[in-house]
Amino acid sequence: MAAPSSMHVAVSIVGYRNLADIQKCLQVLAQSEHQGFEVVICENGGPEAYEALLGGLPKSLPGGQPVRIIAAPRNLGYAGGVNFAMAAAPEADAWWVLNPDTEPQPGLLKACVERLAKGDVHAVGCTIYLPSGEVQSRGGRWRPWLARAEVIGWGEQVDAPVDPAAIEAEQNFINGACMVVDRTFMQVVGPMREDYFLYCEEVEWCLRAVARGQRLGFVAGAACLHHAGATTGSHAALRDRPRRPIYLDERNKILVTRDCFPTRTPVAVPAAFLLAFLRFAPRGAWRQLGYAWSGWLAGVFGQRGPI
């Protein structure tokens, strides 16, 4: 493992017709206290969106860090876009998977590479918070009997005290909006599963890592703002949410269970539908419940890939 100050990180960003989000993200990255990085952006949104990025983004940041823009051959989904971007920087010491609608604090990357350099973890997450100042995630635990994620710190204030060691002992996945993985992680675990397309891919990735003996780290003292759902609409009011995020979220929860905890599937599958019903029905979100039902059925029948 390279010393923290010399560690070269490839920031891997997946875009989908959201130039303004990426411009803001790069402005914030330019303030990073850790200077040894490059940026690789995979545009999933087609030739027009790719040309927009070429015309709207700099070729390098003020600190000299290169910005490379690559066009996906088609919409690869989030996991496919991450893999495509990471593969474009094979010599990196670590890869920072970062959503385009995020604003990491200047000290965050430095804290992450310092945590990796200790050598006892091979992936690192942090506090991710929403514009309201509430925590979206401090990592999480997957509940295989329920096919559901339990998010650590949800709804807390971003400046609430946190015990990194306790989070590291509890979490078995890191929120994919902002996570740093090192070369050992990639050698042992491999890339994200692209057949999830969108949602839960980082959960399966981390569960696979833990099953292969990888430890997941957490850093405090620096956080990442996430304008969640900017591209997908997944954080709109419940009764206004579109089909794709609900369908894929419910489908992929079943797929995580099938892939990582197959013996628990007979219990988790009906539990997952009951939890979806309790989420949407009491709020009168019947259309969204229908989306959830169709996604749940797709997971039951093992359907994968984009919709």
N, C-alpha and C positions, 0 to 999 in steps of 0.2 A: 504494500500500500504506500503510495506517495505521501510525502509530508503534506499537511493541509494547504500550506501556502503555494505548493507547486502542483497541486492536484488540478488536472484539466477536466472540466465538466462540459458536456454537450447538453445544452438546454433544448429539450425536444417538445415542440409545440405543434398541435394539430389545429389547423384553421378550417373554417367552413363559411366562406363568404362573410367574414367579420373583420374587415380591415381595421376599423376603428378600435376594436378591442385589442388587436395585436399591436397597433401603434402605441396605445397606452401602456400595454405590458412591456414593450421594449423601452419606453421612456423610464419606467420604473427599474427595469433590469440594469439600465445604464448607471444607476446609483449604487449598484451592488458593492459591498466592501470586499468581496472575493472577486478578483479581477480575471482569474484564469478560466475563462469559459468562452464558448462559441454558441451561437443560436442556430438551430436548424428548424425550419418551419415547413411542415407538410400541408399543402393546401388540398383539401378533399373536395372542394366545391366546383371543380371544372376549370377549363381554360380561361374563362373570363375573370373568375376570382383570382386565379394565378397571376394573370396580367395586372390585375388591380394591386396585388401585393408587390409585384416587381416595380410598379410605378409609385407606390405609396410608402415603401419602407426603405431605410438606408441599407447600404451594403455592409456597413459596419457601425458599431456604436462609438460614441466619443472616446471611449477608452481603448479603441482599437479592436474590440472583439468582433469577429466576422459574423455576418447575418446571411445565412444561406436559405434560399427559398426553393423548395422542390415540389413538383406537381405530382400528385398521386395519379396513377393510370385510370382510376375511377374512385368513387366514394368508398374508401376502405373501412369506414367506421373509425371509432376512436382508437381501438386496440390496433387495427391495421395501420392507421396513421402514425401512432406512436412507434410501432415496430419499424415502419418505413423511415421515419426521422432518425431513430436510433441507429439503424443500419448505415445511414449516411455519414456517421461519425464513429467508425469502428475503433479508432485509436484513443478514444476518450478513456479517462480513468473512472469516470462515473457519468451517469445520465440523469438529468433533472427533468422528469415528466411534469409538465406545467400546462395548465389550462390557459387558453388565450385570454379568458376573461378574469384573470387574476392580477393582483398587484402585491408581489412579495416585498416585505420590508427589507431595507438595505443589508441588514446583518444576517438575513436568513440563510443564504447559501454558505456563507462563512461558517455559521453554526452547524450546518448539515455536514460539510466536509470535515470539520473538526470532530464531529461525532463519529463519522465513518472511519476516520484515521485511528481511532482507538482500537479498531480491529475486532470488536466483539459483536458488531451488528453489520449488516450488509445492505440495509434499506432504511431510510430515515424519513419520518413525517414530522409534522408540526401542527400548531394550532391554525386552523382555517376558520375565518370568521366572515360574517355577512356584513353588508353595508349598515345594517342596524346596530352593529357592535356586538351582536350575539354570536356565539361560537356555532359553527356548522359542524366541526369535527375536530377532535384531538385523537384521531385514530378510532378503531372500533373493534368489536367482537362479532363474529358470525355465529348465530344461533342455529345450528344445523337441524335441530328437531322442529324448528318453526320456519326454516328457510327465510330467515330475516336477519338483517344487520342491526346491531345495537351500537349506536354511535356514542362514543365517550365524549362527555362535555357538552352535548347538545343543549343550546339555549342559555348556557352560562355567559357571563360577560367576558369579553376577550382578555381583560386584565385581571380576572380572578386568579388566585394562587393555583399553581399546578405542580404536581409531583411527577417529574419525568420518569423516575424509576418505577413508580406505581403504574403508569400508563404502559411502559414497556413490558411489565409483567402481565398486564391484562390484555393488551391488543393482540389480535391475530390478522388484522389487515390495516392498511394505510389508505386514506382517502386519495384517490387517483388524480385529484385536481392539482396536487403538489406533493411529489415524492421524489427522493433521490435514491438511486440504486447504484451499487458499484459493480466492478467487473466480476467479482466472485459471484454475486447474485446472478448475473446474466449467464455465467458459465454453468452454474448449478441448476438454475430454474429455467432458463431459456426465455423466449419472448412471450408477450401476452397472447392469449387465445383470440384469434381474429373472428371466430365463428360466433362470439357474443355480440359483435358489431358495436354495441353501445350499452353501457351500464353493467356493473358487477364484474367487468373484466379485471379490474384491479383487485377485487376481493378474491377471485379465483387465483390470480397471480400470487398474491400474498399467502393464501392458504396452501398452495402448491409449494411455495418457498418454505413455509414453516414445517410442512410435512417432510421436507428434504433437509431439515436441520438448520435453516437460516433464521437468524434473530432479526427482529424489527426494532429499530430505534425511534426515539422521539426527542426533539429539541424544544426547549422553552426559551423565552427571552426574545424571540423574533417570530413573527406570524405572517400569515398570507391572507390578504383580503380577496374574497371570491364573489364576483357578481354572478351568482349561481343561476343557471338556466338561461343565460343570455342568448344562446343559440337554439336550444331545444324547447324553451317554454316550460320546462319541468317545474319551475318555481312560481308559476302563475297561480292565481286563486284556484282552489281545488276543482270547482265546477267549470273552470275555463281551460283546464289543461288538455293539450291535444293528445291524439291517440298514440303516436310513436313512443314518447317517453314512458307512458303508463304500460303499454303493451310490452315493450322490451324490458322494463324493470321487472314486471311480474314473470315474464318468460324466463329471464336470466336468473332469477332467484331459484327457480326450479332446476335450471341447468347447473348452477353451482352445487346444489345438493346432489344431483345425479353424478356429477363429475368428482366431487370431493368426499361425499358422505353417502354412497349409494345404499348402504344398509338402512339408512334413516329415511329414505324416500317415502315408504308407505305411510309414515306418520307426518312427515313434513309437507307432503303434497296437499292433503286436506286442510292442514293447519294454515298453509299459505293462503288458500282460498278464503277460509274463514276470516283471517286477518284483513284481507283485501275487502271483503264484504263489510267488516266493521269500520274500515277506513272510509269507504265511499257512501254506503247506504244511509247511515244516520244524518249525513249532510245533504242528502237528496241528489248526490252526484251520480245519477243513474247511467248517464252516457259514459262517464268515466269508469263506472263499475263494469259496463259492457266491454270497454277496452281491456280492463284488468282480466275479465273472464276469458277473452280471446287469447291474451298473452299467457295466462295460466294454462289453458288447453294446449297451446303451442309447446310450452315447456313439458307438459305431461307426455306429449307425443314426440318429444326430442327434436323439435324443429329449431334450426339455427340459422345464423346469417342475417342479412338485412331484410327489411320489409319495405 
